[in-house]
Each structure stands twice: as structure tokens, then as C-alpha cells.
Amino acid sequence: MSDRKVYIGYVPVIHAKPFNDIHVIPILSGFRDKDNLKLELVTPYKDIIHDVENDQEKELDFEAFTVALPLREIVYAHLHDFERYEDFKKAEEKLNYSQGDEYTFKYNNKLLDFND
């Protein structure tokens, strides 16, 4: 989002006609750090939905958790792979990055040079 807010979730309806907002059932939400844009997850909607689901005997209305996101505020959207998320996090911890006149990456103590 333009305010650095991030929602990870499911889009329950795909519109065929023009629309202004997209609705998302969030699984996680957070924000991008203002300095390095690193994703900081804050709200585990999945856990909250699961708790509410267990407290009720009737079927849970997921639309009660739906968040409407104005299209004009969405800066970027892409698929999120929950199964590979931890793999990416581990790889990011191993990656050292420095920026000067050149880009230098170090991965598993090996220098990777992309300055050709």
C-alpha cells in the first residue's frame, strides 16, 4: 500500500466489471520499514480467525474479517508462497549486502560480483 502497510491473504471475489476497491481476507498483515523497506509482520489474522472459529458453533463468516483496499493505494501486489517463506527468510539471513559505487553480495561467505 502507499502507506507501506502490507496485507497477505486471499481475494474472495474477482470482479469482471470496473471496480475501485479490492477485498482481501487477510492471513497476515504488517508494514514495510521506512528506511530499508524490510517486511515487518505484525498481525496474525490466521490465528485470530482460528480462535474465533473454535469459539463458535456456527459457521464462521470470513467476510467479517475482509479488508477493503482502494486500488489507487495499492503500489505493488504479487503472490506469496507460505511454504517457501521460511526458506527465503533463512537465505536473507545468510546474504550480506553493501552498496557503494558497486554492488557487492556475499552468500555463504562467497563473493558474488554483479558489476560487469
DRENPA-3360 file (N, C-alpha, C; in nm, 2 decimals, always signed):
BEGIN
1 = MSDRKVYI = +0.08/-0.12/+0.00/+0.00/+0.00/+0.00/+0.09/+0.12/+0.00 ~ +0.04/+0.24/-0.04/+0.11/+0.36/-0.05/+0.16/+0.40/+0.09 ~ +0.10/+0.36/+0.20/+0.14/+0.39/+0.34/+0.23/+0.29/+0.40 ~ +0.29/+0.20/+0.31/+0.38/+0.09/+0.35/+0.31/-0.03/+0.42 ~ +0.18/-0.02/+0.44/+0.10/-0.13/+0.50/+0.10/-0.25/+0.41 ~ +0.11/-0.37/+0.46/+0.11/-0.49/+0.38/+0.01/-0.59/+0.43 ~ -0.07/-0.64/+0.33/-0.17/-0.75/+0.37/-0.13/-0.87/+0.28 ~ -0.13/-0.99/+0.35/-0.11/-1.11/+0.29/-0.24/-1.19/+0.31;
9 = GYVPVIHA = -0.30/-1.23/+0.20/-0.43/-1.30/+0.22/-0.49/-1.35/+0.09 ~ -0.62/-1.38/+0.10/-0.69/-1.43/-0.01/-0.79/-1.33/-0.06 ~ -0.80/-1.32/-0.20/-0.90/-1.24/-0.26/-1.02/-1.33/-0.29 ~ -1.14/-1.30/-0.22/-1.25/-1.39/-0.23/-1.33/-1.37/-0.36 ~ -1.32/-1.25/-0.42/-1.41/-1.22/-0.54/-1.32/-1.15/-0.64 ~ -1.33/-1.20/-0.76/-1.26/-1.14/-0.88/-1.37/-1.07/-0.96 ~ -1.36/-0.94/-0.97/-1.46/-0.86/-1.04/-1.44/-0.86/-1.19 ~ -1.55/-0.87/-1.26/-1.55/-0.87/-1.41/-1.57/-0.73/-1.46;
17 = KPFNDIHV = -1.64/-0.64/-1.38/-1.67/-0.51/-1.42/-1.57/-0.41/-1.35 ~ -1.56/-0.29/-1.39/-1.47/-0.19/-1.33/-1.51/-0.18/-1.18 ~ -1.40/-0.16/-1.09/-1.42/-0.15/-0.95/-1.31/-0.06/-0.89 ~ -1.34/-0.01/-0.77/-1.25/+0.08/-0.71/-1.17/+0.02/-0.59 ~ -1.23/-0.08/-0.53/-1.16/-0.15/-0.41/-1.15/-0.30/-0.44 ~ -1.05/-0.36/-0.38/-1.03/-0.50/-0.38/-1.05/-0.55/-0.24 ~ -1.12/-0.66/-0.22/-1.14/-0.71/-0.08/-1.05/-0.83/-0.06 ~ -0.99/-0.83/+0.06/-0.89/-0.93/+0.09/-0.93/-0.99/+0.23;
25 = IPILSGFR = -0.92/-1.12/+0.24/-0.94/-1.19/+0.37/-0.79/-1.21/+0.42 ~ -0.75/-1.12/+0.51/-0.60/-1.13/+0.55/-0.57/-1.25/+0.63 ~ -0.45/-1.30/+0.61/-0.39/-1.41/+0.69/-0.28/-1.34/+0.78 ~ -0.21/-1.25/+0.72/-0.11/-1.17/+0.80/-0.11/-1.03/+0.75 ~ -0.07/-0.94/+0.84/-0.05/-0.80/+0.79/+0.07/-0.74/+0.87 ~ +0.12/-0.64/+0.81/+0.23/-0.57/+0.87/+0.26/-0.44/+0.79 ~ +0.39/-0.41/+0.79/+0.43/-0.29/+0.72/+0.57/-0.30/+0.67 ~ +0.61/-0.21/+0.58/+0.75/-0.21/+0.53/+0.82/-0.10/+0.61;
33 = DKDNLKLE = +0.94/-0.13/+0.66/+1.02/-0.04/+0.73/+1.05/+0.09/+0.64 ~ +1.04/+0.21/+0.70/+1.06/+0.33/+0.62/+1.20/+0.35/+0.56 ~ +1.30/+0.29/+0.63/+1.43/+0.31/+0.58/+1.48/+0.20/+0.48 ~ +1.45/+0.07/+0.51/+1.51/-0.03/+0.42/+1.40/-0.11/+0.36 ~ +1.27/-0.08/+0.38/+1.15/-0.15/+0.32/+1.14/-0.29/+0.36 ~ +1.21/-0.34/+0.46/+1.20/-0.48/+0.50/+1.06/-0.50/+0.56 ~ +1.01/-0.62/+0.53/+0.87/-0.65/+0.57/+0.87/-0.69/+0.72 ~ +0.79/-0.62/+0.80/+0.77/-0.65/+0.94/+0.63/-0.69/+0.96;
41 = LVTPYKDI = +0.61/-0.82/+0.99/+0.48/-0.88/+1.01/+0.43/-0.84/+1.15 ~ +0.31/-0.80/+1.17/+0.26/-0.76/+1.30/+0.13/-0.84/+1.34 ~ +0.03/-0.85/+1.25/-0.10/-0.91/+1.30/-0.12/-1.04/+1.23 ~ -0.13/-1.15/+1.32/-0.15/-1.28/+1.26/-0.30/-1.31/+1.26 ~ -0.37/-1.26/+1.15/-0.51/-1.28/+1.14/-0.55/-1.42/+1.14 ~ -0.47/-1.51/+1.08/-0.50/-1.65/+1.08/-0.52/-1.71/+1.22 ~ -0.44/-1.67/+1.31/-0.45/-1.72/+1.45/-0.58/-1.67/+1.51 ~ -0.61/-1.54/+1.49/-0.73/-1.48/+1.54/-0.86/-1.54/+1.48;
49 = IHDVENDQ = -0.86/-1.56/+1.35/-0.97/-1.63/+1.29/-0.99/-1.77/+1.34 ~ -0.88/-1.84/+1.36/-0.88/-1.98/+1.41/-0.94/-1.98/+1.55 ~ -0.90/-1.88/+1.64/-0.96/-1.88/+1.77/-1.11/-1.85/+1.77 ~ -1.15/-1.75/+1.69/-1.29/-1.72/+1.67/-1.37/-1.84/+1.62 ~ -1.31/-1.91/+1.52/-1.37/-2.03/+1.46/-1.40/-2.13/+1.57 ~ -1.30/-2.15/+1.66/-1.31/-2.25/+1.76/-1.41/-2.21/+1.87 ~ -1.44/-2.08/+1.89/-1.53/-2.04/+1.99/-1.68/-2.05/+1.95 ~ -1.70/-2.06/+1.82/-1.84/-2.05/+1.77/-1.88/-2.19/+1.72;
57 = EKELDFEA = -2.00/-2.22/+1.74/-2.06/-2.35/+1.70/-2.11/-2.34/+1.55 ~ -2.15/-2.22/+1.51/-2.20/-2.20/+1.38/-2.08/-2.17/+1.29 ~ -2.11/-2.17/+1.16/-2.00/-2.15/+1.06/-1.96/-2.00/+1.07 ~ -1.83/-1.98/+1.05/-1.76/-1.85/+1.06/-1.78/-1.77/+0.94 ~ -1.82/-1.65/+0.95/-1.84/-1.56/+0.84/-1.71/-1.49/+0.81 ~ -1.63/-1.54/+0.71/-1.50/-1.48/+0.68/-1.51/-1.34/+0.63 ~ -1.62/-1.30/+0.57/-1.64/-1.16/+0.52/-1.63/-1.06/+0.64 ~ -1.65/-1.10/+0.76/-1.64/-1.01/+0.87/-1.50/-0.97/+0.89;
65 = FTVALPLR = -1.40/-1.04/+0.84/-1.26/-1.01/+0.85/-1.21/-0.94/+0.73 ~ -1.29/-0.93/+0.63/-1.24/-0.87/+0.50/-1.20/-0.73/+0.51 ~ -1.09/-0.70/+0.45/-1.04/-0.56/+0.44/-1.05/-0.51/+0.30 ~ -1.11/-0.39/+0.28/-1.13/-0.33/+0.15/-1.00/-0.24/+0.13 ~ -0.94/-0.27/+0.02/-0.82/-0.19/-0.02/-0.84/-0.11/-0.15 ~ -0.83/+0.02/-0.14/-0.86/+0.10/-0.26/-0.75/+0.08/-0.36 ~ -0.79/+0.05/-0.48/-0.69/+0.03/-0.59/-0.59/+0.14/-0.61 ~ -0.63/+0.26/-0.59/-0.54/+0.38/-0.61/-0.43/+0.38/-0.50;
73 = EIVYAHLH = -0.44/+0.30/-0.39/-0.34/+0.30/-0.29/-0.25/+0.18/-0.30 ~ -0.28/+0.08/-0.38/-0.20/-0.04/-0.40/-0.08/+0.00/-0.49 ~ +0.04/-0.02/-0.43/+0.16/+0.02/-0.51/+0.21/-0.11/-0.58 ~ +0.20/-0.22/-0.52/+0.25/-0.34/-0.58/+0.18/-0.46/-0.52 ~ +0.16/-0.57/-0.60/+0.09/-0.69/-0.55/+0.16/-0.81/-0.62 ~ +0.17/-0.92/-0.54/+0.23/-1.04/-0.60/+0.18/-1.16/-0.52 ~ +0.21/-1.27/-0.57/+0.17/-1.40/-0.50/+0.27/-1.42/-0.38 ~ +0.22/-1.47/-0.27/+0.31/-1.50/-0.16/+0.30/-1.65/-0.14;
81 = DFERYEDF = +0.42/-1.71/-0.13/+0.43/-1.86/-0.11/+0.46/-1.89/+0.04 ~ +0.35/-1.93/+0.11/+0.37/-1.96/+0.25/+0.46/-2.07/+0.27 ~ +0.46/-2.17/+0.18/+0.55/-2.29/+0.20/+0.70/-2.25/+0.19 ~ +0.73/-2.15/+0.11/+0.87/-2.11/+0.09/+0.92/-1.99/+0.16 ~ +0.83/-1.93/+0.24/+0.86/-1.81/+0.31/+0.98/-1.82/+0.40 ~ +0.98/-1.93/+0.48/+1.09/-1.95/+0.58/+1.22/-1.98/+0.50 ~ +1.21/-2.04/+0.39/+1.33/-2.07/+0.31/+1.39/-1.93/+0.26 ~ +1.31/-1.84/+0.22/+1.36/-1.71/+0.18/+1.41/-1.63/+0.30;
89 = KKAEEKLN = +1.35/-1.64/+0.42/+1.40/-1.57/+0.54/+1.54/-1.63/+0.57 ~ +1.56/-1.76/+0.57/+1.69/-1.81/+0.60/+1.79/-1.77/+0.50 ~ +1.76/-1.76/+0.37/+1.85/-1.72/+0.27/+1.89/-1.57/+0.29 ~ +1.79/-1.49/+0.33/+1.82/-1.35/+0.36/+1.91/-1.33/+0.47 ~ +1.91/-1.41/+0.57/+2.00/-1.40/+0.69/+2.14/-1.43/+0.65 ~ +2.16/-1.52/+0.55/+2.29/-1.55/+0.50/+2.35/-1.45/+0.40 ~ +2.27/-1.36/+0.35/+2.31/-1.27/+0.25/+2.35/-1.14/+0.31 ~ +2.48/-1.10/+0.28/+2.53/-0.97/+0.33/+2.54/-0.88/+0.20;
97 = YSQGDEYT = +2.49/-0.76/+0.22/+2.48/-0.67/+0.10/+2.55/-0.54/+0.14 ~ +2.63/-0.48/+0.06/+2.69/-0.35/+0.08/+2.68/-0.27/-0.05 ~ +2.65/-0.14/-0.04/+2.64/-0.06/-0.16/+2.73/+0.06/-0.15 ~ +2.81/+0.08/-0.25/+2.89/+0.20/-0.27/+2.88/+0.23/-0.41 ~ +3.00/+0.24/-0.48/+3.00/+0.27/-0.62/+2.96/+0.14/-0.69 ~ +2.97/+0.03/-0.62/+2.94/-0.10/-0.68/+2.85/-0.18/-0.59 ~ +2.79/-0.28/-0.64/+2.71/-0.37/-0.56/+2.79/-0.50/-0.53 ~ +2.80/-0.53/-0.41/+2.87/-0.65/-0.36/+2.78/-0.74/-0.28;
105 = FKYNNKLL = +2.77/-0.86/-0.31/+2.69/-0.96/-0.24/+2.78/-1.07/-0.19 ~ +2.75/-1.11/-0.07/+2.82/-1.22/-0.01/+2.72/-1.32/+0.03 ~ +2.73/-1.45/-0.02/+2.64/-1.55/+0.02/+2.72/-1.67/+0.06 ~ +2.69/-1.72/+0.18/+2.77/-1.84/+0.23/+2.92/-1.81/+0.22 ~ +2.96/-1.69/+0.26/+3.10/-1.65/+0.26/+3.17/-1.65/+0.12 ~ +3.09/-1.65/+0.02/+3.14/-1.64/-0.12/+3.10/-1.51/-0.18 ~ +3.19/-1.44/-0.24/+3.16/-1.31/-0.30/+3.10/-1.33/-0.44 ~ +2.98/-1.27/-0.46/+2.91/-1.27/-0.58/+2.93/-1.13/-0.65;
113 = DFND = +2.98/-1.12/-0.77/+3.00/-0.99/-0.83/+2.90/-0.98/-0.95 ~ +2.82/-0.87/-0.94/+2.73/-0.84/-1.05/+2.76/-0.70/-1.11 ~ +2.89/-0.67/-1.12/+2.93/-0.54/-1.17/+2.99/-0.54/-1.31 ~ +2.95/-0.64/-1.39/+3.01/-0.65/-1.53/+2.97/-0.53/-1.61;
% end
